[in-house]
Amino acid sequence: VEHLARLLSDLQDKMFQAGMEAQSSFDYVLTSDYAVLLAEEFGRKPIVNDEAAFDLYPPPPHPNVASLPTRPPVVTIMGHVDHGKTTLLDTLRSSSVAKGEVGGITQHIGAFSVPVPSASGAAGPQSITFLDTPGHAAFSAMRARGAQVTDIIVLVVAADDGIMPQTREVIELIKKDREKVGVVVAINKIDKPGCDVDALQKALLVEDIHLEDLGGDTPSVEVSGLTGKGLPELVETLSLIAEIQDLRAEPDGAVFGYVLESKVVKGLGAIATVLVLRGCLKPGSHVLSGVHHAKVRMMQDSNGKSVKAASPGMAVTVSGWKSLPSAGDEVLQGTESEIKKAIANRQRKADIEASLLDIEAINSNRQKERERRQAEAETTGEELQLPKEETPTGPKELRLLIKADVSGSAEAVEGALQGIGNHLAVTKVISSSVGDILESDVMMAKAVGGMIVGFSVSSSRPVETLAAQHDVPIAMSDIIYRLMEDVRARVIKLLPVII
Ligand code: GDP
């Protein structure tokens, strides 16, 4: 390493000349662009260390997907509370265990696999992977990040209860993702006397779900999670949809997947369920998730059976993590040194982002202060005066009203926005609910002096007009990062003026 060998004041002078006043305080981390610029100003020829910018990314799309083998579909069961999701999953899981080894201890790992009887058509998948926690937080978090994990959604509706609020939530979600996900309606609890399936089918039609039985395009199956009736038909229908979707993936090579769940277990340390979507995960592989590294030690399926290789569509618990990864984060494979470099880089980026927040704040505040003083000088013709120092009284708050399409994503958005800010200005979630943005939300935001954040929801012209009249900001997007950027920018504006 060659040092610049200059006094700090020299460096600061140069920075001032280069228009970098805001960064010229002594304790700022320079971005590499600025550092290069300054080194050149001092007549040096800097070499940028690209190693420091190293990261791992998902493998590029395969050039000939049609040549790859098929993989099992990943299925999520959704629906209103008490409509029988858990019971359905339990029955599906135990039916798969009965066919497998006797005495296997089923454990909840976030997903399990059900074999498809070979009679159901040779071209279809040999098994189906069910994500096993309905309304899974990780699922919502993944969706909110734009990651698509589920191939097929099973919408469970209890025949004795009909369409309920969360049923509508799922229908809204299905409509948005219609091109990307398959859908089956499971009309559940048909063992109950007096179920009116016809009425339910018509009610679904009103919600724009056209069942095949009524000449539409959405398959439905009448089931009872309790007795197991109709479950073979459900599995067969899922297998047919998967066959049409023609899901294929690389059976070997670098792994790409997602963390479904993670926890610390006595004796094993951090373990995580990894859903593999591409490549093959094996003991000894090095994987990265967020800033967490694992050398895969042990892999198990949901029956507690040790697994030697996890191929696409399979979910396995993985031990060997050096720290606990987060549900919903990507999993990527690399060499040990690649992963170490990527983690260092990801951590450095996070640090820089935090310090940029400060730099941006100071910059924008200085600019505003300059403009203010200039305007003042122009109107009064007086000499510029230094402003009095502000005395801060606790952090300022950006109050947020969150609206989202489903409760799971409301939670995910809340989680993402809550962390934004520093000791001088922070976000505070006032409320978080499901549904489009209404006039009442605007009035509520006005009352608390806050803003509205909408994820995958819409508003109307009158609502927007009302918001404009009352100076209530609205941020809307289908992408959580956009909302984070918007909120971050507003938090920065709240920071006190530092001169
Ligand atoms: P979830 O909230 O959607 O996961 O619903 P659960 O699986 O917890 O079921 C809610 C209630 O409905 C429980 O008391 C179950 O025993 C009952 N239940 C679930 N499936 C059936 C079914 O197919 N038939 C009948 N009769 N009851 C069911």
Residues whose N, C-alpha, C, O or C-beta is under 5 A from the ligand:
A	BS01	GDP	H80 V81 D82 H83 G84 K85 T86 T87 L88 N188 K189 D191 K192 V223 S224 G225 L226
